[in-house]
């Protein structure tokens, strides 16, 4: 059932490390808001499986593929006049460099930055970021449960590094309000009451109300 929010939240992004439940939550939010969803489509990256097997040899082409994919998606957003149609996405354009910093050598990162600037990756900021967090053991359990072939070699060590990178990224992020959700304590994907609580929190934010619930939700 679609639920109108009566809000100014036209662009909502759900972010967090691999396995935390971004895509599933985006589907639910898009259904509740009665709006379109934009997905990262990582499965279309032909270098990603090789990256999970041998990160050093495949990191650069995998990252460039994501960068060009982001550029095409950003162009599509501009063409559709983003701010006249509500949209929920399962990735933040700005976080692409987070992965580049995590996985690329310095000389590769310099080349990546040059390509980034030439692509004019000036993405519009979201109105709200929903940042999902969970411990690495929870992430690994969820990755194993969904059993995607491309992720079968994903390691806990990489997820730990990724989670730390996300924490650093959002610690200094000020482009949009951030709603931090401990996805280990609440489960908005499988638990209806948890989802209703999260959706209500988003609607309060949309209405311009500063609402604090220190656990398990927090707003920056």
N, C-alpha and C positions, 0 to 999 in steps of 0.2 A: 504494500500500500504506500502511495506517495504522500509525503508530509511536507506541506509548504512551510518554509522557514520564515518568510516575511523579513528577509535580511538583506544586508549589503555585502554578504560574503559571496562574491561572484567567482572567486578562484581559490579553491581549497586544495592543499597538498598534504598527502600522508607520506611520512618518511620514516626511515629506520633501517637497521641492518637486515641482511638476508635472513629470511625465515621468521621475521617478526609478525608478519600478517598484513603487510601494506595493501597488496592487491585485493585480498578478500574484503578488507574494510572499505576500500574505495568502491567496490561493487555495491556494498550495502548502503553506503552514503549516497551514491549516485541514485540508487533506487528510492531512498527516503526523500531526497531532495527533488527527484524527478528531473534529473539533469544528465548531461553526458559525462563520460569517464575517459580519461587519457591514461594509457598504460605504457610502461617502459619498454616492453617487448624484448626482454633480454634474450629470449630463445631465438631471436632472429640474428643474433651476433654469431657468425661462424667461427670466431676465434675464442669464444668463451670456454668451451669444453677443453680446448688446449691450454687455456690459462689455468684452469683448475688442476690440470695434470702437471704443468710445468710453467709456473707463473713468470719466471724470468724470460723465457723464450717467446711467450705470447702476450705479455702485458701491453706492449706498445700497440700492436695492431688491434687488439681488443679494445683498448681505450680510444683509439682513433675512430673505430667503427661506432662506438657509443657517441662520440662527439659529433660525427656527421649525422647520426640518427637524431640527436637532440636538435641539431640545426634544422633538419627537415621538419621536425615536429613543431619547432618554434615558428617556422615560416607558415605552417598550417594554422597555428593559433592566431598569428597576425592577420591572416586572410579572412578568418571567421569573425573578427572583431570580438576578441575574448571577453571584454568587459560588458558586453550586452547579453551574454549567455553564460549561465552558471556552469562551472566545470570543476570536477574533482579529479586529481591526478595522483598516481602512486610514485611520483618522483619529483624532486626539486631540481630545476635546471642548474642552480648554483652548486649543487653537490657533485657535479661531474668532476670538478677539479679535486675534490676530496679523494676520489679513487685514483686520480692521476698522481697526486702526491704520495699516496700510499704504495703504489705499485711500480712507478716509473723511476728509472735512473735519472740523475740530474740533467744529463744532456738530452735525454728523451723528454723530460718535463719541459725543458726550454723550447724544444721543437713543438711540443703539444701547445704551449702557450702562444707560440707564433701562429699556429693554425687557428687556435681559438680566437685570437684577435682578428684574423682575416675573415673569419666567418661572421663577425659582428654579432656575437652571442649576447645581445643585450636583452635578456629575458625579463618580462614583466614580473614584479614581485607578487607573491600570493597574498591574499587577504588574511589567510590563517594557515599555519603549518601544524599538523597533528604529528608529533614526534613520538613514535612507539619505541619503547625500550624493553629489553628482556635480558636475563643472564645468558651466558654462552651455552650452558647446558640445555636451557629451554630452547634456544635457537636451533641447536643440533637436533633435539628431539623433533622439532617441527620440520626441519629439513628432511630428516629421515622419514617422517610420516608421509610427507607429500611425494617422496620418492621420485624426484625428477632425474632422469638419466644424466642430464648435464651437470648435476650437482653431486653426483655420487662420490667424487674425490674431494669434496669440500672438507676442510679440516677445522677443528676447534681453534687451532692456533690462528688461522686466518680470520675467523669470526671474532676472536678476541681483539686482534689488531683493528679490525673494521669497527667494532663497537667503540673502541677507544677513540678512533678517528672521528666517528660521529659525535661523541661527547665533546671533543675539542671543537668541532665545527659549530655545534649549536651553542656552545658556551659563549662564543663571540658573534653569533648571528643576530643581526638587528634589522633585517630587511622587512620583517613581518612579525606579528605576534606568534608565539609558539605555545601550543598546548602539549605538555609533556604527559605521556600516558605510560604507566608501568604495566606493560602487557603480560607480565608474569602474574601480577596480583589480580588483574581483571582480564576477562577474555571477551572482547566485543565481537568476536567472530562467531563463537559457538554458544555464548551465553546471552540470551535475549535481554535480561535485566541489565547486564553490563553494557550492552549496546545502547539500550535506552538511556542509561546514565550518561554515556559519552555523547550521544546525539543531543541530549538536553543541554549538556555543557557547551557544545558547539553553537546551539541556538542562543544560549545566553550571551556568548561572545558576539554573535551576529547582532543581537539587540543592543550591543554596546555596554553591557553590564560587566563590571569587573568582579568576577566571582572566584573565590579561592576555596579549593578543597585539597588540602596538602597531601592527602593520600587516599586513593592512588593517582589522582589527577593534580596537575599543577600548571599554572599559566605563567609564562614569562611576559 
